[in-house]
């Protein structure tokens, strides 16, 4: 199953009917949130976020390299290479070229607008819409 960090990537084609014409941030963010909220309590917990990233750790070394992440994201659609690399840069908070627990905690905190150690869907959607818009400015087509 594709999760959110790739829900962004893997669900983009699904949201667009397999055409890379336009990304609708609110819709994609909603789908990403629902897919990630495994306990269905309307809150994304840090453990759920970590579970999302575990999918990308092909060699099970508790780190996600850029190669692992981009390979996973582009396996079914090579055209997603650019956006996958752009997202990896966002996730790699300490710029060490590996995603680890420190990066996940920092990423989670960046989505937690009210700093209450929980990420609600409105916080999640606000974060992702802003991120999608920043990706838009880097040459990716978003509606």
N, C-alpha and C positions, 0 to 999 in steps of 0.2 A: 504494500500500500504506500502511496506517495503521501508524505507529510508536508507540513507547511513550508519549511524553508524551501522545499521544492514544491509545496503546493503552489507557491509562487511560480516555480518553473514548470512542474508537471501539470498543474491545473490550468496554466495559461492556455495551452492548446484546447483543453476541454471547454474552457469558458468561451473560447473563440470559435468553437466548432471546427477545430483543427486548422484554423487559418490564423496566421500571425499578423492580423491587421490592427488590432486594438486591444489594449488591456483596460478593463474596467476595475479600478482599484477597490471601490467599496464591495463589489461582489466577490472579487478574488480574496480580499481580506476576510470577509465573512466565512467563506468556504475554508480558508486556512485555519481560522479560529475554531470552527466546528470540528475539523479533522484533528486538530491538536488537543482539544479539550476532551481527553479520553474518559474522564470520570463524569462528564456532562454536568458539571456544577457551575457552569457559566464563568469560570475563572481559569486562566491558564497558569498553572503552577510551574515553578522552576523544574521540578522533576519531569513534567510533561514536555517542557522545552528540551531538556537533555535527551529524552527518549526520541524526539524528532531528529536530533543530530546523530544519535547512535546509528541510525540507518545508513549514514554515509561512511562510517568507519569500516571500510572493507577488510582491513587486516586486523581488526579488533585490538588495536594498540592504545585505545582510549584517546586518540588524537585523530582529527580529520585533516588530512593534507588537502591542499588546493587540488591536486590531481584526483584524489578520491572523490571530492565533492563535485568537481566539474565533470568527471567521467560519469558519475551517477546521474547527474542532471541532464547530460547530453546524450545519454545512451539511446533514447528513443527519438531525440530531435537535436541534431548537431547545431542547428541554428541558434540554440540557446546558450552557446558558448560565451558570448559577450556578456549577457545578463548574469550568467552563473558566476563569471569572474568578478563582475561588479558587486554582486551580493556577497561573495566570499570576502571581498575587501571590507565590507560593512561588518560582517561577523567577526573578523579577525581584529579584535579591539587592541591587542598588544602588538600587532604587526610582526608576529614571529613565524608566520606562514604555516601555522597549525592551529586548528580550533580545538580548544581544551575547556575544561570546566571554568577556568578564569574568564574565557571569552563568553561562555554561555551565561555566566552570572552577570557580566557587564552588559550583554545584549538584553537580558531579561530586565535589568534595572533601567535600561534606556527606554523600554516599552512601558514601564510602570510609572506613569505620569504623576500620580499622587503619592508615590513612594510608600505605599502601604504593604509592600511585599506580596502583591497579587496583581495580576494583569486581567482586567475585565475586557469584554469584547469592545466597548467603546474606546478604551485605551489602545488596544491592539489595532483596531481599525484606523484610529488617528495616526498612530506610528507608521503603519504600512502605507497609508495614503500619502503621507509625507515622503516616505522612502520611494514609493513608486514615482512620485513627481520629481524627485531628485534623479532617479534613473532616467526619467523622460528627458531631462536636460542633458543627459549623456548620450543622446542619439537613439534611444529605444522608444518605440511608438506606444503611447499610453493615452487613453481617452479620459 
